[in-house]
Amino acid sequence: RWRPEVVAHTLDHMLAPHPTGGFTWRYYGPGVCDTEAELMRDLTNDITWCGPTLVFGGAASTVLPVEMAARVAARLPGAQLASLAAANHRLSQDNPEGFAALLDGFVESLDR
């Protein structure tokens, strides 16, 4: 269940009133649909980054499933892979404390 402040933010920034009542997405639907194929294109083979990397996702994410995150991490030398419990795709909203701990741990590992 989303926290009240997340719901308020979504209503303010992502949704717009629909003329027949209720809400609709604030974004222009046809434009979103036109770019969806490009957004969903597999970029795994295009990855060339070689710096410190943390590949992570929410354990319940359908946007970046753990298997896909693992494929990305495998292509990056020395990359760390992490999955955050109790989170879908919006880790910082779904599990803010866990998200902060995940990032803190990664940053601390860079200091070693």
C-alpha positions in Angstrom: 0.0 0.0 0.0 1.4 3.4 -0.9 2.0 6.1 1.7 -0.4 9.1 1.6 2.4 11.4 0.4 3.1 9.2 -2.5 -0.6 9.1 -3.5 -0.7 12.9 -3.2 2.4 13.3 -5.4 0.9 10.9 -8.0 -2.4 12.8 -8.1 -0.6 16.2 -8.4 2.0 15.3 -11.0 1.0 12.2 -12.9 -2.8 12.3 -13.2 -5.2 14.8 -14.5 -9.0 15.1 -14.1 -10.9 13.3 -16.8 -13.9 15.2 -18.4 -16.2 12.3 -17.5 -15.0 12.2 -13.9 -12.2 10.3 -12.3 -8.6 10.6 -13.5 -6.5 10.0 -16.6 -2.8 10.0 -17.2 -1.4 13.6 -17.6 0.9 12.5 -20.4 -0.1 12.5 -24.1 -1.2 8.9 -24.7 -0.3 8.6 -28.5 3.2 10.0 -27.8 3.7 7.5 -25.0 2.6 4.6 -27.3 4.8 5.8 -30.1 7.9 5.7 -28.0 7.1 2.5 -26.0 8.7 0.2 -28.5 12.0 2.2 -28.3 11.8 2.3 -24.5 11.3 -1.5 -24.4 14.2 -2.2 -26.8 16.8 -4.5 -25.3 19.9 -2.4 -24.6 21.9 -5.2 -22.9 24.4 -5.5 -25.8 24.9 -1.7 -26.0 26.3 -1.4 -22.4 29.9 -0.3 -22.3 30.2 1.3 -18.9 33.2 0.0 -16.8 33.0 2.1 -13.6 31.7 1.1 -10.2 28.1 -0.1 -10.7 25.2 -1.2 -8.6 22.5 -2.9 -10.6 19.4 -3.1 -8.5 15.7 -3.5 -8.6 12.7 -4.2 -6.5 12.1 -7.9 -5.8 8.5 -7.5 -7.0 9.3 -5.4 -10.1 7.8 -6.4 -13.4 9.6 -3.5 -15.1 13.1 -4.7 -14.2 12.8 -8.3 -13.1 15.6 -9.8 -11.1 16.6 -12.0 -14.0 17.0 -9.0 -16.3 19.0 -7.1 -13.7 21.3 -10.1 -13.4 21.8 -10.1 -17.2 22.8 -6.4 -17.1 25.1 -6.9 -14.1 26.8 -9.8 -15.8 27.8 -7.5 -18.7 29.5 -5.0 -16.4 32.9 -6.0 -15.0 32.8 -5.9 -11.2 29.1 -4.8 -11.0 27.2 -5.5 -7.8 23.7 -6.9 -8.1 21.0 -6.3 -5.4 17.3 -6.9 -5.1 15.3 -4.9 -2.6 12.6 -6.8 -0.7 9.2 -5.1 -0.2 9.6 -3.0 -3.4 8.3 -3.0 -6.9 9.8 -0.6 -9.4 9.7 2.6 -7.4 12.2 1.5 -4.7 12.6 4.9 -3.1 8.9 5.1 -2.5 8.0 1.5 -1.9 10.8 0.9 0.7 12.6 4.1 1.4 14.6 2.8 4.4 15.7 -0.3 2.5 16.6 1.8 -0.6 18.7 4.2 1.5 20.5 1.3 3.2 21.1 -0.3 -0.2 22.7 2.8 -1.6 24.7 3.5 1.6 26.1 0.0 1.5 27.2 0.5 -2.1 28.8 3.8 -1.5 30.6 2.5 1.6 31.9 -0.4 -0.5 33.6 2.1 -2.9 35.6 3.6 0.0 37.4 0.2 0.6 
